[in-house]
């Protein structure tokens, strides 16, 4: 297709207003609600400019980027308003379009006014069509929209070399992590480190992080575990002209979610306080009276007609609001929805203590004396106190420290026993791996215990790199013995990766002559000089099936894993020996 034909196609699309607007939901996991929708534009299905990449490339070359973006905005606002979609509208806007001569300031604001959408409901996603060092341009774009009441999002964080500088200088309200860092995050420790760093910076800058491009349940599980609360991607919902308006239709059901073997307890029952709630239409005077009657009542949840939380009223905030002159007379008969806080945390009963702790610490505005809401499938159950979360987390950390291995800081024998007990109680299909280092004692004799400790720390890191924190467990039995619990889906692949990791990492611990020879000489247990192969791993595996759980206790399960390890050590070099619990049951019959 010639450039002339492309320009004609673009002109026809703009003249006829034949753009299609699709919407992809952005979901809030903790509150199980829709935060908003990102508007995405497509050309006519029968047009060579149907693809947004081709569409915007031609518009940029023709100097009509501003015209195209305004047409996209108009289409998105019209469809968003017609469907009365809940939450915020995320609009993609390139700073370059602001510099075109065709750009007319104020048109977006007028457009929103025409369709009855307040600016506070709109988030401007600043996207760069081409790399730029023009930070003055971006600052101009930011202030242009923020001064009109819009929120600002920085798109594709991490995609360009200038992203962190943009974040530092623009201070956006939202940052969207580039898809590259989400893809396969459950199998990539470096990507988890990157996202973890982003979350730390977000807490410091009071920005909210959105993970986009989620396509796998494993990716969602890891991001949830890390404390990412806002998510978007094909796994949840593809872009649609008429997207779903209920979050529960897209989110995984809480009761079907995996319970991490690393965590004590399976829900938040210990934190639940069954406090009363009020309807959003309740008069402010009645809410004030409720606080006066109950001196120990710190907060009241505000519900809609379906029993779903829409806000929260804190005693101190209500008091501050009514201290203003004439405020009590002004608001006494008004519904409490006028004074409630819409910025609240709601968590599902099925979430873990660690997940709630991460959500609380990620909220820059959460005060320690404030309460949060606990729900069941989106319905209000009661309140939880931040101080109780902190107390339980502190107790758990003390317990973990008490029973952790002092070298690797991995859970020791008591948490390992608790993990195996929970595993049998939950009757979950799992793979229990007893990991042992071959030739470790003679290695210590030759290289010293300091270097041996480095090897143990190396193995601990390799094990951590191969676990999925939403479902797996790593423990240190003692010495060079470790226990690894994996999910049943891809355990063979992950064990092979572990063997490769350890083999590669260990090379730095040997002297050159030992590496060249592929062995070293040391005294064996009988005091006789013997040639030993370089360090390798022997892994004994018990594939546990639900049917076998009632026939075993934790000690028997651990003994089976130990037996499998001894079989593996009978083989030279890197080895894996598997005991299938179903075969064991068949033999016992």
Order of alpha helices (4+ residues) and beta strands (2+ residues): alpha-beta-beta-alpha-alpha-beta-alpha-alpha-beta-alpha-beta-alpha-beta-alpha-alpha-beta-alpha-beta-beta-alpha-beta-beta-alpha-alpha-beta-alpha-beta-beta-alpha-alpha-beta-alpha-alpha-beta-beta-alpha-alpha-beta-beta-beta-alpha-beta-alpha
